[in-house]
């Protein structure tokens, strides 16, 4: 049941994108981009002063005080993360599971990448004791652990790590001399912002943390590649790391197009149409994610309650026997099976650093909102999106697919 290379399963270039809102572009941003289309020049490497000033305000409003000279902008997290890792050198540690781009980025640079287990209650942040053990083991084997990647609001698990865990992990990392890169792409997609406490590692260890934020899909539309990084202002080595990051971005030709930079800077200023859309999208995806979570649990599978983002991470190990009857024994086969049954990409856990034998998948919520822009926009404005026929149908298809794998259903087949 494994796919051949021609079908692209397991290959980086065919990896699914990050979960999208699935919603149309805010008209104000589209208008700005169109109005700036005649601008012929690109932004300088790292972003121009207007863009960096806007990013500075955006981060400062989130408790991450900074100056424009502390920031670097790039066309997406791909080149920006590669530049950050290249600037720091050494081996890379990251939680298991982790965003699907992290491991390929480290390997692209020829850096060893080590996955550290996360605690049972969340993903995105490694268990502090497991982190210490991994660092000591890597050093004993001759390695040079230098950078820890983490994400408090996590892709793929959709969880938000509690502040006490973030603090303990940061203390362990800093105590071992690691520099922390905190990916805060999903911080603005928390489902219950008044009930969920998000604390950035940049607040806890300001001299030892670089904050990375992909704006595409959160602040700006998913098809507009833009990302920013905030370097620790007071750290002695920060200026050198920022300069080296700019060198790498320059060598890659990783500059934002001028017209795009105009629209991104406006979005970072958070005008009312942008913030209203973001809040409405978060509410919509929270409702649908909760319904999808109930469907997964009803089938006997396991998933942590989604707290941020537009996805959840399901563990189908309790259904292993019934999956085996369908020729599914690992996450590659599970990805193929569920993708075929649901008609939408369902990436397996192997893409996120999990063991191949673990039957885990990331489920996105955007495909549950409808098949067309009009249906998804209807879901955004509905009093209760779960009452819409097309949303009901999509959730029923998910429930049916997972329900076929339960012991009762398996016995009737």
Secondary structure, 3 states (H helix, E strand, C coil): CCCCHHHCCCCHHHCCCCCCCCCCCCHHHHHHHHHCCCCCCECCCECCHHHHHHHHHHHHCCCCCCCHHHEEEECCHHHHHHHHHHHHCCEEEEEECCCHHHHHHHHHCCCCEEEEEECCCCCCCECHHHHHHHHHHHHHCCCCEEEEEECCECCCCCCECCHHHHHHHHHHHHHCCCEEEEECCCHHHECCCCCCCCCCHHHHCCCCEEEEEECECCCECCCCCCEEEECCCCCCCHHHHHHHHHHHHHHHCCCCEHHHHHHHHHHHCCCHHHHHHHHHHHHHHHHHHHHHHHHHHHCCCEECCCCECCEEEEECHHHHHHHHCCCCCCHHHHHHHHHHHHCCCCCEHHHHCCCCCCCEEEEECHHHHCCCHHHHHHHHHCCCHHHCHHHHHHHHHHHHHHHCCCHHHHHHC
